[in-house]
Amino acid sequence: MHESFFRLWGLFLGTIIGVLPIINPFAGAATFVAITEGDTKAHRLEQARKACIYVVLILTGALLGGSFVMNFFGISIPGLRIAGGIIVAGIGMKMVTPKLFGPRRDDTDHQAALAKNDVSFSPMAMPILSGPGSIAVTIGFASLATNWLDYGVIILGILVSALACYLVLRVTLRMNGLLGPNGLSALTQLMGFLIMCMGVQFVVNGVMKLMSEPEFLNAMRAAFAASGSAQ
């Protein structure tokens, strides 16, 4: 009985310790403030709440069926990292150079659409909060579950991690008024650069992981052998 309790407790804490640092709600909070600039406080809180709900759904889905879906479509973890990195880098580029990628000031229709933009799922929930890293970790925890109780404990850990994310986002919004418009503009460009670096790093990590996989190495050896024999 005691061994089972300590095992479940370890699984619960392990999920939080493994998932929460990768989600990194503090970095996500700064990004959230930047990409929701100009929105009302109520709309921002709604976006934060929905983003955290989506995080729970995404990670729970990855826990229960992530491996099956990725194997079915032939998607690898490196491929997931590269795709997520491209999306994140594109978001950062738009934040660093808003004059090049942002809407025109006289385009009222585009401005109205932007004001109604829902960022809770993309890019907040996916890939900023529940990105390739947290999905990969969650899929890894699935290998530790031996019964439905284990899955329930892991999902509970995901819920606690998402709640921590929501609290961080909420506190960050309260502090946002201290920055002012100029400070917020500087924060937007600074975070845009950091987000672009994160995206590039995602791509680099994905490429490095891809190059270290046995299938890729075997394919490269076969290509070099075929090239050598042709000469």
C-alpha positions in Angstrom: 0.0 0.0 0.0 2.7 2.4 1.0 4.9 1.5 -2.0 2.0 2.1 -4.3 1.3 5.5 -2.7 4.9 6.6 -2.9 5.1 5.5 -6.5 2.0 7.5 -7.5 3.3 10.5 -5.5 6.6 10.2 -7.3 4.8 10.0 -10.7 2.7 13.1 -9.8 5.8 15.2 -8.7 7.8 13.9 -11.6 5.2 15.1 -14.1 5.2 18.6 -12.6 9.0 18.7 -12.3 9.4 17.4 -15.9 6.7 19.4 -17.6 6.6 22.8 -15.8 10.2 23.9 -16.5 9.9 23.1 -20.2 6.6 25.0 -20.4 8.4 27.9 -18.8 5.4 30.0 -17.9 7.5 33.1 -17.1 8.9 33.3 -20.7 5.4 32.5 -22.0 3.9 35.3 -19.8 6.2 37.9 -21.3 5.3 36.7 -24.8 1.6 36.7 -23.9 1.8 40.4 -22.8 3.5 41.3 -26.0 1.2 39.6 -28.4 -2.0 40.7 -26.7 -0.9 44.4 -26.6 -4.0 46.6 -27.0 -6.5 44.0 -25.8 -8.8 44.6 -22.9 -8.0 43.1 -19.5 -11.1 40.9 -19.6 -10.1 39.6 -23.1 -6.6 38.9 -22.0 -7.8 37.0 -18.9 -10.1 35.0 -21.2 -7.2 34.3 -23.6 -5.0 33.2 -20.7 -7.7 30.8 -19.3 -8.4 29.3 -22.7 -4.6 28.9 -23.4 -4.1 26.9 -20.2 -7.2 24.8 -21.0 -5.7 24.0 -24.4 -2.4 23.1 -22.7 -4.2 20.5 -20.6 -6.0 19.1 -23.7 -2.9 19.0 -25.8 -0.7 17.4 -23.2 -3.4 14.9 -22.2 -3.9 14.1 -25.8 -0.2 13.6 -26.2 -0.2 11.3 -23.1 -3.0 9.1 -24.3 -2.5 9.0 -28.1 0.6 11.0 -29.0 2.8 8.1 -29.9 0.0 6.4 -32.0 -0.7 9.6 -34.0 2.9 10.4 -34.6 3.6 6.9 -35.7 0.5 6.8 -37.9 1.5 9.9 -39.8 5.2 9.2 -39.7 6.0 12.3 -37.6 9.2 12.2 -35.5 10.1 14.3 -32.4 12.8 16.1 -34.5 10.2 16.9 -37.1 7.9 18.2 -34.4 10.7 20.4 -33.0 11.7 21.8 -36.5 8.1 22.6 -37.4 7.4 24.3 -34.0 10.7 26.2 -34.2 9.7 27.6 -37.6 6.4 28.8 -36.2 8.0 30.4 -33.1 10.8 32.1 -35.2 8.1 33.6 -37.5 6.2 35.0 -34.5 9.4 36.5 -33.2 10.3 38.1 -36.5 6.9 39.8 -36.7 7.4 41.2 -33.2 10.9 42.5 -33.9 9.9 44.2 -37.2 6.3 45.2 -36.8 6.6 47.8 -39.6 7.4 45.1 -42.1 5.0 42.4 -41.0 2.3 44.4 -39.1 -0.9 45.7 -40.6 -1.2 49.1 -42.1 -2.5 51.9 -39.9 -5.2 52.8 -42.4 -6.4 49.3 -42.9 -9.4 49.4 -40.6 -10.8 46.1 -41.6 -7.5 44.4 -40.8 -7.2 46.2 -37.6 -10.7 45.1 -36.5 -9.8 41.5 -37.4 -6.6 41.8 -35.4 -8.5 43.1 -32.4 -10.6 39.9 -32.4 -7.7 37.6 -33.0 -7.7 34.6 -30.7 -4.1 33.7 -29.7 -5.1 31.2 -27.0 -4.5 28.1 -29.1 -1.9 29.4 -31.5 0.7 30.6 -30.7 0.2 30.5 -26.9 -0.9 27.0 -26.2 0.9 25.6 -29.2 3.8 25.9 -29.6 4.8 28.4 -26.9 3.5 26.7 -23.8 2.9 23.1 -24.9 5.6 22.9 -27.5 7.6 20.0 -28.9 9.6 19.6 -25.7 6.7 19.3 -23.3 4.8 17.0 -25.7 7.9 14.8 -26.0 8.3 14.7 -22.2 4.6 13.8 -21.8 4.8 11.0 -24.3 7.8 9.8 -22.4 5.7 9.7 -19.2 3.2 7.5 -21.0 5.8 4.7 -21.0 5.9 4.8 -17.1 2.1 4.3 -16.8 1.0 0.7 -16.3 -2.7 1.3 -15.5 -5.4 3.9 -15.7 -4.6 5.2 -12.2 -1.1 6.1 -13.3 -2.6 8.0 -16.3 -4.9 9.8 -13.9 -2.0 10.9 -11.7 0.0 12.1 -14.7 -3.0 14.1 -15.9 -3.4 15.6 -12.4 0.2 16.7 -12.7 -0.5 18.3 -16.0 -3.5 20.1 -14.5 -1.4 21.5 -11.7 1.2 22.7 -14.2 -1.4 24.4 -16.3 -2.8 26.1 -13.2 0.6 27.4 -12.3 0.8 28.8 -15.9 -2.5 30.6 -15.5 -1.4 32.1 -12.2 1.8 33.4 -13.7 -0.1 34.9 -16.7 -2.6 36.6 -14.4 0.1 38.1 -12.1 2.0 39.3 -15.2 -1.0 41.1 -16.5 -1.4 43.0 -13.2 2.2 44.1 -13.5 1.8 45.2 -17.1 0.4 48.6 -16.2 3.7 49.6 -14.6 5.6 49.4 -17.9 3.6 52.0 -20.0 3.4 52.1 -23.8 7.1 52.8 -24.4 8.2 50.1 -22.0 5.8 47.7 -23.5 7.0 48.5 -27.0 10.6 47.8 -25.9 9.6 44.6 -24.2 7.8 43.5 -27.3 10.8 43.9 -29.5 13.1 42.4 -26.9 10.9 39.4 -26.4 10.4 39.1 -30.2 14.2 38.7 -30.5 14.4 36.1 -27.7 11.4 34.2 -29.2 13.1 34.2 -32.6 16.2 32.8 -31.0 14.1 30.2 -29.3 12.6 29.2 -32.6 16.0 28.9 -34.3 17.2 26.8 -31.3 14.2 24.5 -31.7 15.2 24.0 -35.4 18.8 23.4 -34.5 17.9 20.9 -31.8 15.6 19.2 -34.2 18.2 19.0 -36.9 20.9 17.7 -34.5 18.5 15.1 -33.1 17.6 14.1 -36.7 21.2 13.7 -37.7 22.0 11.5 -34.7 19.2 9.0 -35.4 20.3 5.6 -36.8 17.9 5.8 -39.8 19.4 9.1 -40.9 23.0 7.9 -40.4 22.3 4.7 -42.4 20.7 6.7 -45.2 23.8 9.0 -45.3 26.2 6.0 -45.4 24.2 4.5 -48.2 24.2 7.7 -50.1 28.0 8.1 -49.7 28.5 4.5 -50.7 26.4 4.9 -53.8 28.3 8.1 -54.7 31.6 6.4 -54.2 30.7 3.4 -56.4 29.4 5.7 -59.1 32.7 7.4 -59.3 
